[in-house]
């Protein structure tokens, strides 16, 4: 949850030099992703509260509680479709494009993320229209590139840090040096 926002905020000072607008977009999309997931989690907690109230309810009260619970399930389903289904694609558009252009990490890493963007959006759209369930093996297959991107970039930055780009940081074809810009312990 909050680690998603924390990583975006921690990376912001480093990536804003290479794409200020996209860096702000990355922080904003991570924040929105966490907010969506929080709303879904609160909806699930509210369902548990309603379940306790439903135990002794009869007639109109029971019907009202059932309707409220169904509404909360719908809120959870929508927030969990858009939170982890769409927002990681937007995150990757912002962050992977900066990483690709700046060469702060090897280009194959953000390339995997950028390939994963349309696949995750296709999967989320297919889930939205009922072609398959969001937790199906097909959806998992479509989400693998984004998952691989997020794991790879995290591991690379944890163990190697950012690479320095020789000369310019505009991504104009300069070959990066082999020394990390950040020293990690």
Steps between C-alpha positions, in 0.01 A plus 500: 500500500698792628824350370370562148473871575828491693698354212358756258578788736850365569574464127354837405812712567706273276259458212363857480822611328429259216128556460338744740141461383524123481662492847205694643266265310675202656457634854137594430412165342661307786304711748176440308572125484542482878187710555295265280624196687427668834142575395458135398641378830268728699205368299594144599527602866158666479353175366619323817326764710178453304525124542481541878197729467333255259502216755186615682338700220172410335280638225584840358808536719647173370426604142663841555809341653526254209476785250763701690732200513456439126586864433814473710603184312457692174718784636769247595483333159532828310781637715690173475456500122629853456753508788717200414362456148543841338719713726816285467479558124484876553785475752707311243429751224632779722789323674620254233509770233727709724721199572516409130581852383754578772669158500516510880440125486576262211249561221366144498343559844272793404436339162332210679284750690404690186407173328288412801296823492269411209478138615381600848254750352365231265461260791326759718266594216422132436426453871282811496287356219490149646730323253690353793527541873760738640659214695501251211811340353447705183504823699812379681671431166421852377627652828834315499699765308395775744579274796838416345568871439418596858707217646796561266520874550469458876771236519731692266471822697536315831822325403650734237339842541459738209760506226669826410448615148817629334458860390135588473205365699252560219510147361660613173692180439790542741631174636473469878801430715514182705509670841175547689398858573371391842699280729285235667611297793 
